[in-house]
Amino acid sequence: MMAVTAKAFQLWRSRIAPQDTVSDVCRVAGIKRSTLAQQLVRGKVSVLTIVSIARGYSLPPVEALAVFEGFGDVPAGVRPPTDDELVSQVSHVDILRLLVARSEDKEYTGSDLQLNLAPFPHRNSVRAWIEAIDPGDLRQQLAESTGVARQNLSAQLTAGRLAPEIAVQAARIAGVSLTSGLVVTGLLTPEEGGWPQDGRARALCALPDLDLVLLARDRLDVLGKQIRRAELEDGKDRAMWENLG
């Protein structure tokens, strides 16, 4: 995960809590003192630590991040998420639930309030978001603009994560809200990132039947590949232990 320099962090800390010690800051933020101490010794403080401290001092995390290099334009780049982004954060289970309900012609299927969508990020949130905002060459542009190899990007997506600076850069390239990637990776809450509370349900319910079926197909395809990969890895592990044993 991206980090900010210890020097920049200490300057920011002295501004928001001039009278507080490092121990005081950790207590307010609910983080271990040893965790912050280790980061300071290494000279890099994680973005998650910044967000935790901002919350502890009742500061908007987006505004707090803007103090640091690489995040200065984020507050001005906050806008409502697109419908494609919203739908990308609905789990395959909820998509299938709506599909089944529509096939049974239940009266409540058009009601946002009755859907009770599962919280997100879900298992495939990051990859689904990237695919939802991809203009066609997003991975290539990301690799070129961040200096991160495409293999590394693929590894992050497979693992369901994305470094904050890459998430923000992806949003810049795609022309979407600069907080979206920070929301789908779980760094920011939907509220902190400017995502409407009922937005996902509204966007999902607005999908025509055909689009909903195609969406379900695509999500199940991804799920099938993940299960297949897990079974192959499990088989390799068993074979290794058998050879050792």
Disulfide bonds with the S-S distance in Angstrom:
none
